[in-house]
Amino acid sequence: MTPSSSEPQTHRGDILFAFAVAAACYFAWLLRDVLVLLYVSALFAVVLTPVVHATGQLRIGRWQPLQGRAILFLVLAIAGALAAFGYLTIPPVLHDLDQLSGQAPAKVPELVEKLRQIPFADRLDDGAIVEKIEGFAGQAATYTLLSVKSWAGKLATVISGLVLTLYFILEGDQAYRWFLSFFPQPRRQRLQTTLDRAAVRMGKWLLGQASLMLILGMASTITFLFLHLRYAYALGVLTGLLNIIPVLGVTVSLLLAALVAAVDSWGRVLGVVIFFLVYLQIENSYLAPRIMKSRVDLPALAILVALLLGFALAGVAGALVSVPTAVLVAVLLEEYLVCKEE
């Protein structure tokens, strides 16, 4: 009687469990934006926590000036960096936009003349070119006004992510212990050791990536100043920051710098393209293998696949955390699939 009576209950339990999993997946899909934000914030908190602890341990003799104030120092550093970037970026852009609005009628013939210097562009009709430029300018202005709300939403998301990252740094240990409490004691110890090893590798990734960002930022700023490029400081800082996203960040920086250079001359565009081509060769053949290989310990193909998957799943945010996520997955697979169960 016992086996026959327990069999329907087992099937009923399996059906209810399947429905529960399906409902959880459905709600996770509905809340995917929030979950991605939480995951990105938690991941950056894991990577930045050792940096915060090391900052708090800095000594001047026997005095530790940042003890207990490391989080405040991190917030002030981020706020100062954003303020400096805004100071370098916004006033020159506003000044050029003001001049452009007042000098547009005189600038259009000059721009048409530059466009006619492009191969095969001399066959185009001047009237058609002017009409296209005016139409593009009107569409750009309309798009700029309509995208203010979208950019405001993205800024709010970034601020929310920063706040969540700070909370995870402050209270991450409690959340981490709560997560581990769901596992039995023998498995808990093994999982904790594995996650600690993954955190160390992700911290090494951050150090290596920060080194590449600093090198590219300084090199691009010097090059842009040498080429007398508009907004050279802002473009250099932005180029270094975007380098945190492998492949995609450098591509966006190249397009943005070339677009700014095209306003003045095609020779500067050529200079920007040559700089990025030379730098990519140096980074791929010399810098990245020596800086990142020993820190990330992932093949280039795995990094590229992780980047593509992250960008397809969550856009820029997904690409941003694709490499540390690949490191985490690699450590878990190495521990639970490659290694034998103890």
N, C-alpha and C positions, 0 to 999 in steps of 0.2 A: 504493500500500500504506500509506503513512504516514497519509493522512487517514482511511481506513477503520479502521485500527488504533487511532488516537487517539480516535475518536468514542466507543467503548464506555468508554474510560478517563475521558473527559470526563463522560459520564452517570453513571458510577460515583462520580466525585468530587463531582458535584452532589448525588447521593443521600446520600453520606456527610456532606456539608456540611449538608444539610437535617436529617438526624438529629442532628448535633452541635448545631445551633441549637435544635432542639426539646428535646434533653436539657438544654441550658443554660437555656432558659426554664423547664423543669420544676423544675430544682434552684433557680433563682432564686425561683420561687414558693414552694418549700418553705422557703427561707431568707429570705423577704421581711421578716420582723421584724428580723433581723440586718442586712439590707441597708438597710432604712429607717433603723435606728439609725446605721449608718455614714454614710449620706448626710446625715442631719440633723446629725451631729457635724461632718462635713467642711464642710458649708455654713456652720454657725455659726463654724467655725474661719476660713474665708475672710472672713467678715464681721468677726470680732473681731480678726484679725491686725493690721490697721492701727491699731486702738485700742490694742493691746498695744505696738506699735512707738512710737506717739505718747506713750504713758505712759512708756516707757523714755527718751524724749528730753526729759522735763520737766527744767527747770533752775531752780536757785536760785543766781543769780549764775553762777559757773563750775562749780558742783557739780551733778551729776546723781544725785540720791538713789536713783532707781529703775533706774539703768542695770544691766542684767543681772538685775534682780529684778522685772521687770514681770509675769512669770507668777506669781511668788509673791504679788505684790500683788493680782492678779486672783483667785487662790484664796482669799486672806484676805478680800477684799471679798465674794466669794460666800458664804463660811462665816459672815462677820459678818452679812450680810443675812439668811441663813437662821436664824441664832441669834436675831436681833432679831425676826424674824417669829414664830418659835416662842415667844419670851418674851411677845410681845403677844397671841398667839392661844391657846396651850394652857392657861395657868393660868385665865383667865376662863371658858373652856369647861368645864374640869373642875370649877370652883367651881359653875357653874350646873347641871351635871349632878348634882353631889352634893346641891345644894339641891332639885332636881327630884325626885330619888329619895326624899328625905325628906318632901317636901311634896306629892307627887302626889295623895294622897286629897283634900287640901283644894283643890288647883289645878283638878281636873277640873270641879267645878261652876262655877268662875269661867270656865274655858275654854268650857263649854257655854253660859254666858250671853253670852259674846262671839260665839259662833257663831250664836246666835239673833238677833243684831242684823243679820245679813246678810239682804238681801231674800229672802222666801219661805222662809227657814230656820226661821221661827217655827212653821211647820206640822209640823215634824218632832217625833217623840216623843223625850222626854228620855232614856228608857231606851235607845232605839236609838242615840242619839248617844253616850251613855256607853259602851255596848258597843263601838261603832265606835272610839272613842278608845282604850279599853283594848286592843282588838285591834291597832290600829295601833302603839301603844306597844310591845306585845310583839313584833310583827313587826319594828319598827325596831331593838329591842335584839338580836334574833336576827340580823338582817341585818348590824348593826354588828360582831357577833362573827365572823360568817362572812366578812366583807369585809376583816378584818385581814390575812389572807394575801394577798389580791389587792392591797391597798395596799402591803404590804411588797414585793411583786414590782414594782410600779410605781416605788417608791422606788429599788429596786436598778437598774431600767432608767435612771432619771434620773441616778443616780450614775455608771453605766457611760457614759452619754452625756457627762457632764461630763469624765470621765477621758479618753475618746476625743477630745473637743474639745481638751483640753490637749495631748495627743500630736500631734494634727494641727497645732496651732499651732507646736509645737516642731520637728516633723519634716515639716511639710507641704511645704516646698520640695523635699525629696528625693522624696516621693511624686509631686509635681507634675511634676518633671523625668522621673521614671520613666514617668509616663503619656504625656508628650509624646514620649518616645523611640520610641513605637510608630508615629509618623507620619513620612513623608518630610520632609526638611529644608524644602522650599518651603512645604508645607502646615503644617508645624510652626510656622513663624514667624507665619503668618496666624492659626492657631488660638490661639497664645499671646497675640497682640494682642487677639483677640476676647474671650478669657476674662479678660484684664486689664481690658478695658473693662466687662465684666459685673461683675467684682469691685468696681470703682469705683461702679457704680450700686447694687449690693447694699449697699455700705457707706453710701451716701447714704440708702438705704431704712432702714437701722438707725438712723442719726442722726435721720431724720424720725420714725420710729416711736417712738424713745426720747423725743422731745420730746412727742408726743401722750400717751404713757404717763405722763410726769411731770405734764403738765397735768391729765389726768383723775384721777390719783392724788391730787394736792393738792386739786383741787376737790371730789372725792368725800369725802375725809377731813374737810375743813372742813364740808361739808354734813351728814355723818353726826354730827359732833360737835354741830352746831347742832340737829339733830333728837334729840340724846341717844340715839342708836342704840347698842345693845349691840355690843361689839367694833368700835368705830368705826375705830380705828387699823388693826386687822388687815383689816377690810373695805376700807378705803381703799387699803392697799398691794396687796391682792389684786385690786381693781378696776383699779388701774394696771398690774399685771403681766399680767392677762388681756387688756388692750387690745392686746397684741402680736398677738393673733389677730383680724383684722378681722371686724366684725359679730358673730361668734359670741362673742367675749370679752365684749363689752358686754352681750349678751343673758344670758349666764351670770351676770355681775355683778349685773344688774338682778334676776334671779330670786332670787339668793342674798341680796341686801340686802333685798328685799321679804319674803322668808321670815323673816329675822331680825326685821324691823320688825313683822311680824304677831304676834309673840309678845307685844308690848307694846300696840300700838293700831293700828287701821286708819288713823288720821290720819297716822301715821308712814309707813305703806305708801304713802299718797297723796303724801306729801312726797318719798319716794324715787322714785316713778314720775314725778312732775313734774320732779325734778332731772334724771333720765336723758333725758326727752323734750327738755328745754331744751338740755341739753349736746349731744345728738345733732344737734339743729338747728344749733347753733353750730359743731360740729366738721365736719359735712357741708357747710355753706354757707360757712364762713369758714376754719377751721383747716386741714382736710385739703387743700382746693385750693391753699392757699398754701404748706403745708409739704411735702406729698407729691407734688404734680403735677410740680414741677420736679426732684424727686429720683428718683421711680420712672418717670415718663413712660409710664404705662400708663393706658388708659381704665378707668373704674369698672367697666364690664361685664366686662372682662378679669380684673380683680381678683376680682370676684364669682365668675366661672366657675372661676378657679384655686382659690379657697377651697372651692367645692363639690366639685371634683375631688379636691383634697388631702384633705378630710375623708372622702370616700367611699373613697379608696384606703388611707389610713393613719390615720384617726381624728384625734385632737387633734394628733399629731405631724405629720401631713400638712397640716393646716390651718396649723400653726405656720410651716412652710417654704413654703407655697403661693405667697406673694407673691415672695420672692426666687427661687424656682424659675421663676415666670412671667417675671421679669426676665431670668434666664439664657436661657430659651427664646426670648424676644423678641429678645435680642441675637444669638443664633445664627441665628434665622430672618432677621433683618435683614441679617446678613453673608453667609449662604450661599444665601438664596433671593431676597431683594430686590436685593442688590448683584450685579453681574455678576462672573463669574469673571475674575480677572486673568490 
